[in-house]
Amino acid sequence: MAALMLGQQVRQFSTSVVRPVSKLVKPPIQVYGVEGRYATALFSAASKQNKLDQVEQELGKVSGMIGDPKLSSVVMNPHVKRSIKQKTFTDALAKAKLSPITINLINVLADNGRLTLTADVITAFGKMMSAHRGEVICSVTTAQPLDEANLADLKVALKGFLQKGETIKLETKSDASILGGMIVSIGDKYVDMSTKTKIQKLTKLIRET
């Protein structure tokens, strides 16, 4: 029942700023979860008005807003009334002169008590836009930051995973707990070549013998 109601809400959002009502425009990739459904509706609404790039830029501003302690202390506070959260947020959006599509997203999230999902929806929409541009998101985790030479070699190696017309959007991060090696996530592929995992596998093998 809850899933049915959510589906109705996101369809209503997708068509609420576009008349006459038309079919949902599907994004190039599917992002699962509640945030994915809101992001899909937003992608559809923005696509119908040829405002995908504009909405993406505006969501960057929204992300900055919710990172502001003064605003987030109100709109992300579970003890503040929903109506107050909504007014505070929409007033800030209007002051920033954001489009009706972006403001409508926040209104729908507020109406449904989902404002805490705002950052997740923005992330999901970003993934859709990356796919829309032919970008393949790749995350690489190493124990120590990569130097320029190793980073260049890595980019060359990763290009082997790409299809024609695709480009890499590389995100690198460091995690000393993996000890060495690297963990690579590209598209739907995941490869764990970390020293930590190798040690765990060796330890398990020793215990089983």
C-alpha angles and dihedrals in degrees: 000000000000091000090051092051091048091051090053091048096052092045089051090050092049093054100033094089096036124069134219097039111252136174122290112267106228118224119234091254133030119236113197129219133049092296089054092056093051091046091050091053090048091049090051094049093046093045092054090056095041090241102120095120092044093051091047090054091047092051087057087060091047089052089054091049095054088049089061107100092213094056098035091051086067107032096040096041111109090205094060117091115258093236092054092049091051095048093046093050098042091047089055091048093049090050088053088052095235122172124267090249093060093041090049091054091056091046092053092047090049093047090053096043091247102122090118087066093060095102091046092050090050090051092049091049089050090056090051092050091049090054090045089058092046093253119148112208112226124184120196123187121193133173091240130023113272118246120230095264095051091043091053091050090048093052091052091051093047092053087071088072094056130101123219112292094018126120132196121251100194124201117185128190138169128233116174091195092075087065095209145338118052146271115223127194116181122166106314093338124100125187123181110197095155122138089231092060092045090053091048091051092048092048091050091049092051092050092051095051 
